[in-house]
C-alpha cells in the first residue's frame, strides 16, 4: 500500500471520504464505467443526487425503489449514491456483498433525530404499541421497529394494520401526521423532521402560486401541514415525477429537494418546473446538504479502493432485516 493511500485511509474517519489527488484530465465517467465492469459493481442513486450522478446510475429511484433494487441485485459491490441510512439498508439486505458510500458523512437530519436507545425508552412509555418507522432512520432504529415504510408504501402498510392496534410512528412527525389524516388513525408520533422539507415557506409558496396561477403545486408528505394545505398533489418522490409526466397541466411548483427536478425535466421537457421557495430568502430552492456531499470524484475513488465501506454487526443486521423484510412483503403490489 502506498503512503498516499495509507494517509488517506487514516484520515477517512475524520474526513468521511478518501482524499487522494486524481491526475488532471482524468475522464471520471470512463474510469467509473471501467471499474463498474471490472468489479461487477452496481451504482444506485437517489433522485436527490446531482444530475451528473443520476445520469451514471444503473438504477435511479426513491427509497422504496432503491430498497427493492438493492435486494435484487446480482452485483458483487453496491455503490450507493445517497445517504448513510440508505447504504445501511442495502447492506442489511445484502450481507455478503460489499456496500460502499462515496462519503460516509452523507447523513440525514431526520435519521439523526432518533436513536435506537431513545426509541427503546419511548416504547416503554407506550406498552402494547408496535413501531412503524420511516426508512429514513439508522440500523438501530430499524432493529427496534416492527415494520419499515417509505413515503410510497406507508399509507398502504398503515391500512394493513388492525385499527385497534396501537402504533408508534417514527421518526418523521410530518409524515406521521399526514398518515394519521389519510388513514383516520391516531398514531403516536416521534418528534422528528427533515430539515430540507421543513424549510419550505408557506408565505413564499403562496406568492409563487399568485405569480403562477396556472401552476399546480405538488409536495412530498415530509413537508409541514401548512405547506401541504397549499398543494394540488401530495406523494412520494417517484409519484411526484409520475404526476408531472401524466398530468395535463403545463406548470408545476415542486415542493421537495431540488435534485428531483433533473429527472422531471428529462421525462417532461416541455413542462415548466418551478422550485418551491424556502424560508431563507437568500436561497432559491431546498437542497439537502448531505445528499450533495457525493461527487463523481468521490464515487471514482470509493470504487477504486472500495472505501468507505458499510459494516454492520451481524446480530444488529438480523434484527433490522426483519422490519425491512416485513415492508418488502407488505408492499409487493405498491408502485
PLY file of the C-alpha trace (Angstrom):
ply
format ascii 1.0
element vertex 335
property float x
property float y
property float z
element edge 334
property int vertex1
property int vertex2
end_header
0.00 0.00 0.00
1.47 3.37 -0.95
1.94 6.12 1.61
-0.66 8.40 -0.03
-3.35 5.74 0.26
-2.29 4.88 3.81
-2.57 8.54 4.80
-6.00 8.86 3.12
-7.27 5.77 4.94
-6.01 7.06 8.29
-7.87 10.33 7.72
-11.03 8.62 6.47
-12.91 8.61 9.83
-12.41 12.36 10.16
-12.90 13.38 6.52
-15.61 10.87 5.62
-14.14 10.14 2.19
-10.82 9.24 0.56
-8.88 12.38 -0.31
-6.40 11.33 -2.98
-5.29 13.50 -5.87
-6.74 12.41 -9.20
-4.50 13.11 -12.21
-5.58 16.19 -14.15
-7.53 15.32 -17.27
-8.86 12.01 -15.91
-12.12 11.06 -17.62
-14.09 10.20 -14.49
-17.09 8.77 -16.34
-14.84 6.47 -18.38
-12.95 5.33 -15.27
-16.15 4.76 -13.28
-17.61 2.68 -16.11
-14.37 0.70 -16.34
-14.39 -0.04 -12.60
-18.10 -0.89 -12.72
-17.35 -3.62 -15.26
-14.12 -4.87 -13.66
-15.62 -5.15 -10.18
-19.14 -6.22 -11.15
-20.42 -3.14 -9.35
-23.84 -1.54 -9.47
-24.41 2.17 -8.87
-27.66 3.02 -7.09
-28.58 6.70 -6.90
-31.35 8.64 -5.22
-33.29 11.35 -7.03
-31.76 13.95 -4.71
-28.24 13.40 -6.07
-26.75 15.89 -8.51
-27.71 15.44 -12.15
-24.31 14.11 -13.24
-24.55 11.34 -10.63
-28.13 10.50 -11.56
-27.01 10.15 -15.18
-24.39 7.45 -14.45
-26.58 5.34 -12.16
-27.53 1.78 -13.06
-30.68 2.38 -11.06
-32.25 5.69 -10.07
-35.11 5.81 -7.61
-36.71 6.85 -4.35
-36.26 4.97 -1.08
-38.66 2.12 -1.89
-37.34 1.62 -5.40
-33.74 1.62 -4.18
-34.52 -0.86 -1.39
-36.03 -3.21 -3.95
-33.08 -2.73 -6.32
-30.60 -3.44 -3.53
-32.46 -6.60 -2.57
-32.47 -7.96 -6.14
-29.01 -7.02 -7.42
-26.53 -9.67 -8.56
-23.59 -7.27 -8.33
-20.62 -8.01 -6.08
-20.32 -4.39 -4.98
-23.08 -1.85 -4.39
-22.03 1.78 -4.79
-24.74 3.73 -3.01
-25.09 7.34 -4.10
-27.41 8.62 -1.43
-27.08 8.97 2.32
-25.87 6.70 5.10
-29.16 5.11 6.16
-29.82 4.09 2.55
-26.44 2.39 2.21
-27.06 0.69 5.57
-30.37 -0.67 4.27
-28.58 -2.07 1.21
-26.07 -3.84 3.46
-28.83 -5.17 5.72
-30.46 -6.99 2.79
-27.12 -7.95 1.20
-24.76 -9.18 3.93
-22.41 -10.98 1.52
-21.98 -8.02 -0.83
-19.63 -5.10 -0.36
-21.53 -1.83 0.05
-19.64 1.43 -0.31
-20.76 5.03 0.18
-18.72 7.78 -1.54
-18.82 9.97 1.58
-19.51 8.25 4.90
-20.60 11.61 6.36
-23.53 11.82 3.97
-26.01 11.59 6.83
-29.61 12.67 7.40
-31.08 15.21 9.82
-34.21 13.09 10.20
-32.30 9.88 10.93
-30.17 11.78 13.45
-33.30 12.81 15.36
-33.93 9.29 16.69
-31.50 6.72 18.12
-32.15 3.09 18.97
-31.70 3.81 22.67
-34.16 6.72 22.57
-36.73 4.64 20.70
-36.40 1.78 23.21
-37.16 4.22 26.03
-40.10 5.67 24.08
-41.54 2.19 23.52
-41.54 1.54 27.29
-43.82 4.56 27.74
-46.34 3.06 25.31
-46.68 -0.65 26.14
-48.53 -2.73 23.57
-47.70 -0.41 20.69
-46.00 -1.69 17.57
-43.38 0.51 15.95
-43.65 1.59 12.34
-40.59 3.55 11.25
-39.95 5.59 8.16
-36.98 4.21 6.23
-35.11 7.46 6.96
-33.63 6.01 10.16
-30.45 4.22 11.17
-29.95 0.47 11.57
-30.50 0.55 15.35
-33.90 2.19 14.91
-34.80 -0.32 12.22
-33.84 -3.08 14.66
-36.23 -1.62 17.26
-39.06 -1.35 14.71
-41.70 -3.88 13.70
-42.21 -2.52 10.17
-40.31 -0.08 7.98
-42.19 2.11 5.50
-41.33 4.59 2.76
-43.43 7.52 1.60
-44.50 5.34 -1.36
-45.92 2.47 0.69
-46.65 3.99 4.11
-50.40 4.53 3.67
-50.85 1.02 2.23
-48.94 -0.56 5.12
-50.63 1.51 7.84
-54.02 0.48 6.44
-52.99 -3.18 6.70
-52.60 -2.87 10.49
-55.76 -3.55 12.54
-57.40 -0.30 13.64
-57.40 -1.34 17.28
-53.63 -1.84 17.29
-51.73 0.97 18.99
-48.93 2.28 16.72
-45.83 4.38 17.30
-44.67 6.15 14.14
-41.06 7.33 13.97
-39.14 9.46 13.27
-40.94 11.95 10.97
-43.83 13.73 12.69
-44.91 15.48 9.47
-45.26 12.23 7.55
-46.89 10.62 10.61
-49.43 13.42 10.94
-50.22 13.21 7.22
-50.74 9.44 7.53
-53.00 9.90 10.54
-55.18 12.21 8.47
-55.21 9.87 5.47
-55.93 6.67 7.42
-58.09 8.02 10.25
-55.69 6.66 12.86
-54.16 8.28 15.91
-50.60 7.00 15.80
-48.19 8.16 18.49
-45.65 10.35 16.70
-41.94 10.72 17.32
-40.91 14.39 17.25
-38.52 14.43 14.28
-38.42 16.33 10.99
-36.44 16.53 7.76
-34.80 19.96 7.78
-34.94 20.09 3.97
-38.73 19.68 3.79
-39.30 21.70 6.96
-37.53 24.67 5.36
-40.26 25.48 2.84
-42.08 28.75 3.38
-45.87 28.80 3.22
-45.83 32.57 2.61
-43.29 32.46 -0.24
-45.00 29.49 -1.90
-48.36 31.32 -1.66
-46.70 34.22 -3.52
-45.41 31.79 -6.16
-48.94 30.44 -6.61
-50.23 34.01 -7.10
-47.49 34.72 -9.66
-48.05 31.42 -11.49
-51.84 30.92 -11.44
-51.77 28.04 -13.95
-49.23 26.03 -11.94
-50.17 23.02 -9.86
-48.42 22.60 -6.51
-47.00 19.16 -5.76
-45.30 18.23 -2.49
-43.66 15.47 -0.53
-45.55 14.50 2.67
-42.50 15.27 4.83
-43.41 18.96 4.45
-45.28 20.86 7.15
-49.06 20.80 7.43
-49.23 24.49 6.48
-47.29 23.92 3.27
-49.27 20.80 2.38
-52.50 22.80 2.70
-51.47 24.71 -0.46
-50.97 21.66 -2.64
-52.84 20.02 -5.51
-51.00 16.72 -5.08
-49.02 15.04 -2.28
-46.89 12.00 -2.96
-43.55 10.20 -2.75
-40.67 11.34 -4.90
-41.34 8.78 -7.64
-45.07 9.50 -7.58
-44.40 13.23 -7.90
-42.35 12.54 -11.04
-45.13 10.37 -12.47
-47.69 13.06 -11.67
-45.73 15.71 -13.59
-45.38 13.36 -16.57
-49.02 12.26 -16.68
-51.00 15.30 -15.53
-52.22 17.61 -18.33
-51.02 20.74 -16.51
-48.05 22.52 -18.10
-46.63 24.19 -14.98
-45.76 22.82 -11.55
-44.43 24.29 -8.32
-42.34 21.45 -6.88
-42.10 21.24 -3.07
-39.25 18.83 -2.39
-35.46 18.60 -2.69
-34.36 20.27 -5.91
-32.43 17.23 -7.19
-35.67 15.61 -8.36
-36.12 18.36 -10.95
-33.35 16.79 -13.05
-35.36 13.63 -13.68
-38.61 15.57 -14.06
-37.04 17.72 -16.79
-35.76 14.65 -18.61
-39.16 12.95 -18.54
-41.27 16.07 -19.15
-39.02 18.53 -21.02
-41.98 20.52 -22.33
-43.29 21.40 -18.87
-42.34 24.34 -16.68
-40.99 23.30 -13.28
-40.70 25.88 -10.53
-38.72 25.01 -7.38
-40.69 25.95 -4.27
-39.11 28.66 -2.14
-37.73 28.16 1.37
-37.83 30.45 4.39
-34.28 31.68 3.84
-34.73 34.43 1.25
-31.12 34.05 0.10
-31.98 30.57 -1.25
-33.99 29.85 -4.40
-34.69 26.18 -3.62
-34.25 23.50 -1.00
-31.11 21.36 -1.16
-30.05 18.50 1.09
-26.50 19.28 2.17
-25.84 15.61 2.90
-27.07 14.34 -0.47
-24.81 16.80 -2.22
-21.67 15.54 -0.42
-21.32 12.79 -3.01
-19.37 13.75 -6.14
-18.04 11.97 -9.24
-14.53 12.22 -7.78
-15.59 10.52 -4.56
-17.50 7.83 -6.48
-14.42 7.05 -8.56
-12.15 6.79 -5.51
-14.59 4.72 -3.47
-14.98 2.28 -6.36
-11.24 2.08 -6.97
-10.27 1.49 -3.34
-13.63 0.04 -2.13
-13.82 2.52 0.74
-15.64 3.85 2.75
-17.36 0.51 3.33
-20.61 -0.01 5.24
-20.13 -2.57 8.03
-22.99 -3.73 10.27
-22.64 -6.12 13.20
-24.50 -9.33 12.32
-26.90 -9.51 15.27
-27.98 -5.91 14.62
-28.33 -6.62 10.90
-30.60 -9.61 11.52
-32.87 -7.61 13.83
-33.10 -4.74 11.34
-33.69 -7.16 8.46
-36.98 -8.34 9.97
-38.59 -4.90 9.75
-37.32 -4.31 6.20
-38.49 -7.74 5.03
-41.89 -7.01 6.55
-42.07 -3.84 4.49
-40.99 -5.56 1.28
-43.54 -8.30 1.84
-46.42 -5.91 2.59
-45.64 -3.59 -0.33
-45.20 -6.09 -3.17
-48.05 -4.51 -5.11
-47.12 -0.88 -4.38
-45.57 1.03 -7.29
0 1
1 2
2 3
3 4
4 5
5 6
6 7
7 8
8 9
9 10
10 11
11 12
12 13
13 14
14 15
15 16
16 17
17 18
18 19
19 20
20 21
21 22
22 23
23 24
24 25
25 26
26 27
27 28
28 29
29 30
30 31
31 32
32 33
33 34
34 35
35 36
36 37
37 38
38 39
39 40
40 41
41 42
42 43
43 44
44 45
45 46
46 47
47 48
48 49
49 50
50 51
51 52
52 53
53 54
54 55
55 56
56 57
57 58
58 59
59 60
60 61
61 62
62 63
63 64
64 65
65 66
66 67
67 68
68 69
69 70
70 71
71 72
72 73
73 74
74 75
75 76
76 77
77 78
78 79
79 80
80 81
81 82
82 83
83 84
84 85
85 86
86 87
87 88
88 89
89 90
90 91
91 92
92 93
93 94
94 95
95 96
96 97
97 98
98 99
99 100
100 101
101 102
102 103
103 104
104 105
105 106
106 107
107 108
108 109
109 110
110 111
111 112
112 113
113 114
114 115
115 116
116 117
117 118
118 119
119 120
120 121
121 122
122 123
123 124
124 125
125 126
126 127
127 128
128 129
129 130
130 131
131 132
132 133
133 134
134 135
135 136
136 137
137 138
138 139
139 140
140 141
141 142
142 143
143 144
144 145
145 146
146 147
147 148
148 149
149 150
150 151
151 152
152 153
153 154
154 155
155 156
156 157
157 158
158 159
159 160
160 161
161 162
162 163
163 164
164 165
165 166
166 167
167 168
168 169
169 170
170 171
171 172
172 173
173 174
174 175
175 176
176 177
177 178
178 179
179 180
180 181
181 182
182 183
183 184
184 185
185 186
186 187
187 188
188 189
189 190
190 191
191 192
192 193
193 194
194 195
195 196
196 197
197 198
198 199
199 200
200 201
201 202
202 203
203 204
204 205
205 206
206 207
207 208
208 209
209 210
210 211
211 212
212 213
213 214
214 215
215 216
216 217
217 218
218 219
219 220
220 221
221 222
222 223
223 224
224 225
225 226
226 227
227 228
228 229
229 230
230 231
231 232
232 233
233 234
234 235
235 236
236 237
237 238
238 239
239 240
240 241
241 242
242 243
243 244
244 245
245 246
246 247
247 248
248 249
249 250
250 251
251 252
252 253
253 254
254 255
255 256
256 257
257 258
258 259
259 260
260 261
261 262
262 263
263 264
264 265
265 266
266 267
267 268
268 269
269 270
270 271
271 272
272 273
273 274
274 275
275 276
276 277
277 278
278 279
279 280
280 281
281 282
282 283
283 284
284 285
285 286
286 287
287 288
288 289
289 290
290 291
291 292
292 293
293 294
294 295
295 296
296 297
297 298
298 299
299 300
300 301
301 302
302 303
303 304
304 305
305 306
306 307
307 308
308 309
309 310
310 311
311 312
312 313
313 314
314 315
315 316
316 317
317 318
318 319
319 320
320 321
321 322
322 323
323 324
324 325
325 326
326 327
327 328
328 329
329 330
330 331
331 332
332 333
333 334
